[in-house]
Amino acid sequence: MNNIIVMPMMLPVLVGIILLFLRPYVKTQRTISLLVFLGNIGISVYVLQLIQQNGVMRLDFGGWQPPFGILFVADSFAMLLVLSSSVVAAACLIYSFSSVKPSFEKNFFYSFVLFLIAGVNGSFLTGDIFNLFVCFEIMLLSSYVLIAFGGKKRQLRESIKYVIINVVSSWIFLVAIAYLYGVVGTLNMAHISERIAEVGQTPMVTVISVVFLTVFALKAGLFLYFWLPGSYSVPITPIAALFGALLTKVGIYAMFRVFTLLFYQEQQITHTLIGILAALTLIGGSIGAVAYKDIRLVASYNVIIAVGFILVGLAVATPSAIEGSIYYLIHDIIIKALLFLLVGTMIAVTGQTRIDEISGLIKNHPLLGWLFFLTTLSLSGIPPLSGFIGKVLIGEGTVAAGSYVLLALAFISSIFVLYSLMRIFLTSFWGETIISKDEEVPAKKGWIVSTCILALGTIALGLGAEPMSVYVQDAAETLLNPQIYIDAVLGGN
């Protein structure tokens, strides 16, 4: 039964390889790719139910018992993120059917999207620190190709920066793993946790934890986000949406996993650093969101604000804050994909990228306008949409921890989010129509369908917060009690 937990990674890998040989058959590639993501959604829901019944699940590859072999571990935290990533991937794929050029589709576009999602899901599921590095690289190698689809000068310039930053951070990641292995003698994350708990978190281990923090800060866009706005604003729309929704979230997930399972004994050092970086990220992201008039950059800086907001929960590490971060992480995966798809659609129908070059768009595209307004409300945390419950719980957690500065910065950043997006809504959708209906490109059905799916997702996530709380509370309990994870992996061995 546990073999099913490898499917969210293996299905995209195997199908991605098969599609390499189906290059001329675009419709076949579309159908098969979409079926893979729909299948992953079903598998994720099923595995979440199994976890509720039987506890944390693990799969040992090759029959090697932990801590000697590679393994996948499925807990509620990992599977909630796998489910969210699969929903977003399906929506972005539907959008791409109406927006990606046939020449791109015939050049392995769908294979690389599948490989990207395989790397994302593998990162969520792996129980081995070196395998986490491998899954990161699968994701990044695919993203190196996808960011350059289009071949524009700005794309190539930003892709070079993106590749360099990630190659450097991956090298630091490998060095950190090597030092950690030298100290504890194992790569299994549950076993690493057990080894560190036996001897205590020594100064050497604390230094290694700071190196890991540097790696994940680079990959998540936590404070060291200088590469992110340009890199996320240049890809074609469905890829920009996948990047904005998922890539930083893998870094955030790794930070939550590592600093609740491995390096949790010296929180006055590691979690204080995370809190400082989260505060600086909130400030920098808020300034960027209101400083630019390019709607792609505004969306990118909103990604940065969300990174800081989510990691406030990890910094204070109270039960309410961790639950809030999990809620908000799931919400942000859905809503950031929607934001980037809507921004891409605005650019597609008008041919303009700046706020002051677009006006009166709601007259010809009312659904697009009201979807953008819904997105603005959700990102700002207006009830009953999906952003509300996460913000309330993080606020409750920061009050309980007495972290009033983080609380203030977190909620002030929400005002900046609201202002930055309402500025786009009021300026670009209302006012006199600059471009006539004849000059505008009509919105295609695929664009409308995909954005409506994600809009329904943010509504459902908000209204369904109570039934979803069972899974979120289980995920938070596993994060806050490392022994649950350790017993599931090493128990009985």
N, C-alpha and C positions, 0 to 999 in steps of 0.2 A: 504493500500500500504506500509506503514511504517513497517509492520510486517516482511518484507523481510530482514531488516537489522540484525535481530537476527539469520538468517540462517547460516552465516559463523561460528558461535559458536555452534548452536544447532545441525546442521547436523553432525559434527564430534562427538559430545557427544552421540547423539542417536544411530548413526551407530556403534560407539565404544562399546556401551553397547550390541547391537545386536550381534556383532562379538564375544563377550565373549561366546556366546552359539553356535558359529559355529567353535569351535576350531579345529576339524579334517579337515575341508574343506578349505585347504590353497588357492586353486585357486579362490574359491568364495570370500574369505577374500581379496585377492589381487584386484580382479575386483571391488568389492564394494568400497574398500578404494580409489582406483584411481578415480572412478566415483564421489565420494564425493568431492575430490579436484578439479576435472574438473568442477563440479557443482559450487563450490565456486568461481572459476575463472569467470565463466559466471555471477554469482550473483554480484560479485564485479564490473565488467564492467558495468552492468546494473544500479547498485546503483550510481556509479560515474556519469553516464549520468543524473540520476534523480536529483542528488545534483546540477549539472550545471543548470538544468531547474528550480528547486524549492527551492534551498538553502539547508542549513544544515537540516538533518532529525533526528527525535528522535522517540523512542518507549518507552511508559510508560507501565511497567509490572503491570498487575492486575488492570489497569485503574486508578492507583493512580497518581494524577497530581504532577508534580515537585513543591516543593522540597521534597515531603513526601514519594515518592516511589523510587524503583530502576528503572533505565532507561538505554537504550543504545542510544548513539548519534553518528551519522555517518556524518562526514565532509570529505572533500577531503583528508586531511592528513591521517585520520584513514583508509579510504578505499583504498588509494594507497598502504598502508602497508599490508592490508588484501589481496589485489590482489598479491602483491609481495610474501608474505608468502605462498599463495596457489600455485603459480607457482613453487616455490622452493620445496614445499612439494610433489607436483606431480612428479617432476624430481627425487627427492631422493627416492620416492616410486618405481619408475621404476628401479632405480639402485638397490634397495634392492631385487627386484625379482630375480636378478642374483647373489646376494652376501650373502644374509642372510641364515643361516642354517635352514633347515626345522624344526628342533627342536625348534628354536627360534620362527619361524612363528606359530607353534602350541602352544606356550606359551604366547599368547596374544600380540605379537609384534605389530600387526597392530592396535589393540585397544589402546595401549599406545601411538602410534604415533598420532592417531586421537585425543586422549585426550590432548596431548601436543599442537597440532595446535589449538584445541578449547580454551585452556588457552591463547595462543598467540593472537588469534583473539578477544577473550573476553576482553583482556587487552587493545587492540586498540579501542574497541567500547564502553566500559563502560563510563558512565557519573557520576559515583558514586565512591568516593575515597575508601570506604570500599570494594566495589565490585571489584575495581582494585586490592586490596590485595587478594581477593578470587580468581580472575583469575590468578594472579601470582602463587598462591599456586597450582591451578589445573595444570598449566604448570610445576611447579617445582616437584610436586609429580610424574608426568609422567616421568620427566627427571631423577629422582632418580632411577627409574626402568630401563630406557633405557641405562643409562650410565654403568650399571653393566651387560648388556647382553654380554655374553662371559665368565664371571666368572674367568678371569685371575687375578693373584695376583696384578699386577699393576693397573688393573681396580678397584679392590676392595679397594686398598689403596687410589687411587685418588677419588673414589666415596665417601669415608668416609669424606675426606677433603671438597669435594663439598657440601655434605649434611650439615656438620657442619656450613660452611660459610653461606649457604642459610637459615638455621634455625635461626642463629643469626641475619642475616639481616632482616628476616621476623618478628622476635620479635621486632627489633627496628622500623620497619615499623608500626607495630601494636601500639606501644607506641606513635609514632609520630601522627598517626591518632587519638588516644585517646586524646592527648594534643590539637590537632587542633579542635576536636569536643568540647572539654571543653571551648575553646576560642570563637568559632564562632557559635556553637550549630547546625551545619548541616553537612551532609556528601555529599550532592549534589555539584559537583565541580563548576557548574555555580553559585549556591547560595553562596558557600564559597567565590568565587571571588567577588560577590556583597557585601557580609558582610565585607570583608577586605577593599574593596574600600570605603565603608561608613565611616569607622573609621580610615583608614590609616593603613599601615603596621607597627604595634607597635613593640617594641623590642622583646616582647614575640613571636609574629608571625615570626619575622626574625630568632629567635633562632630555632623555629619549622621548618622553611624552611631549615635551615642548617642540621637539623636532617634528613629531607627528602632527602637532597642532599647526605648525608652519605649513606643512604639506597640505593639510585639509583646508586651511585658510586660503591658500592659493587656489585650490580646486573649487572651493565653494564660493569664492568671491567675498570672503570675510576680511574686511579691511584692505587686503591686498587685491583690490578689485579693478585696478587701473586698466587691465586688459579686457575686462568684461563688456563695457558698453559698446565699444567698436566691434568686438567679435560677435556679439549677439544681434547687432543691428544690420549686418551685411548679408547673411544668408537669405535664400529664397524663403518665402513666408512659412510654409509648413516646417521647414528645418529650423528657422528662427523660433517657432513655437515649441518645438521639441527641445531645443537648447534652453530656452527660457524656463520651460516647465521642469526639465529633468536633470540637466547636467550639474547645476549647483546643488540640487537635492541629493545627489549621490555623495558629494563631499559632506553635506550636512548629516546624512545618514551615517557615514563613516565616523564622523565626529561624535555623534550620539553613541554609537556602538562602542567605540574605543574608550571614550571617557566615562562610560557607565559600567563597562565590563572589565577593562584592563586598568586604566589609570584613574581610579576613583578614591584612592586613599589620601591623597594630598590635595584636596579640593581648594584649600586656601591659596594654592599656587596656580594649579591648572585652570580651575573654574573662575578664579579671579581674572586671569589673563583672558579667558573667553569672554567674560563680562566686559572688560575694557575694550576688547576688539569689537564686540557687538555694539557697544555704545558709539565708538568711532565710525563704525559702518553705518549705523542709523543716521548719524550726523552727515557723513559724506554722501550717502545715497539720497537723503532729503534735499541737500543743496543741489545735487545734480539733477534731480527730478524737476525742480522748478527753474533751473538755470538755462535749459535748452528748449528750443522751439521745434527741433526735429522729433517727430512723434515716435520714431524708432528708438532714439536715445532716451526719451522720457520713459518708455516701456522698459528699457534695459536698466535704468536707474531704479525703477520700481522693483525689479528683481533683487537688486542690492539691498534695498530697504527691507525686503522680506527675509533675506538671509540674516541680517542683524536681529530682526524681530524674533525669528524662530529660535536663534541661539541665546536670546535672553532667557528662555525657558531652561536651557541646559546650564547656563551660568548660575542660576539660583537653585536649580535641581531639587525643587520641592515637588511633591506628588501632583499638585494642581498645575504647576508650571510645566512639568513634563507632559502631562495630559494635554494641556493647551498647545504645546509645541507640536505634538503629534497631530492634533486636529488641524492646526494651522498649516502644517507641512502638507497634509493631504489636500486641504483647501487650496493652497498656493500652487500645487501641481496642476490642478484643474483650471484655476482662474488665470494663471499666467499664460497657459496655452491659449485660453480664450482671448486674453488681451492681445497677444501677439498675432493671432489670426485676424482679429478685428482691425488692428493697426495695418496689417498687410493688405486687408481688403480695402481699407480707406485709400491706401496708396495705389492699389490696383485700379480702382474706379476713377480716381482723379488724376493720377500721374504725378502727384505732388507729395512731398514728405514733411513740409514745414506747416506748423499750425496756422501761420498768417497767410498761407497760400491756399487754404481750403476754407470755404464758408458755405453755409446753407445746405450742407450735405443731407440733412434730414428730410428736406423737401422731396428729393428723388429717391432716397434710401431710408425710409422711416424705420424699418426693422433693424437695420444696421445701427442707427442712432440709439434706439431704445435698448438694444443689446449692449452697446457701449456704456450707456447709463447704468444698466444693471451691473455690469462689470465694475464700474466705479463705486457703486454702493457696496458691492461684495468685498472689494479690496479695502474699503474704508472701515469695514466691520459693522455695517448697518444691519440690524436684525430684520427678518429672520434668515438672512443669507449666510453662506458658509463661513465667512470671515469672522462672524460675531462671537461664536462660542469659544474659538481658540484665543481670541484677544481677551475675553473675560477671564478665562482660566489662567492665562499667563499673567494678567494683572493681579488676580487673586494670589498667585504663587509668589510674585515679586513683593506684594504687601506682606505676606506671611514671612518672607525672608528678610524683610526690612530694607530691600534694595530700591529705595525711592527714586534715586537718580535714574536707574535703568527703567523704572516704571514711567517716569516723566518723559524720558527720551523715546520710549516705545510708543507712547500715546501721542506725543507731539509729532512723531513721524507719520502717524495715521492722518493727521491734519495735512501734512505735506503731500501725502498720497492723494487725499481727497482734492486738494487744491490743484495738483499737477494734472489730474485726469479731468476734473471739472473745467479746467481751462481749455483743454482740448474739446470737450463736449460743447461748451458754450461758444467757443470761437469757431470751431470747424463745422459743427452741425447746425448751429443757428445763424441768424443773420442773413444777409443778401446772398443769393446763390451766384457764385462767380462763374461756375461752369454750367452750361446748359445741359439738359437731359440728353440731347443728341450727341454732345461731346464726351459725355461720361461713358465709361465702359460698364455695361450692365452687370450686376452681381450674379454670379453663376449659382446654380442650384447646389452644387457641392460645397460652395462657401457657406451658404445659408444653413444647409443641413448640419455641417460639422460644428459651426458656431452655436446653433440651437441645441445640439447634443450637450455641449459643454455648459451652456447657460442652464439647461435643465439639471445638469450635474451639480452646479453651485446651489441651485434652489433646493434640490433633493438633499444635499449634504447639510444644508442649514435646517430644513424641516425635519430631517431624519437624524438629528444629533442624538436623540435619546436612544433609539435602537442601536445606533452605531457606538454608543458609549461603552457597551459591553466589550467590544473589540479594542477600543482605545484604552480602557482601563486595564485590560489584560496586557496590552503592549507596554503601558507605563509601569505596571507591576514587574514585568520581566526586566525592564531597564533598571528599575530602582533596586531590584533584588537579584544581583548577579548569580546567586546560588541556584536560582531556578534554571537559568541557561546552562550553568556548569553541570548540574545534575542530569539535565536532559542529554548532554553530550557525553559526559564521562561516567555517569551513574552506571554501576554494574560492571565497569571495565577494570 
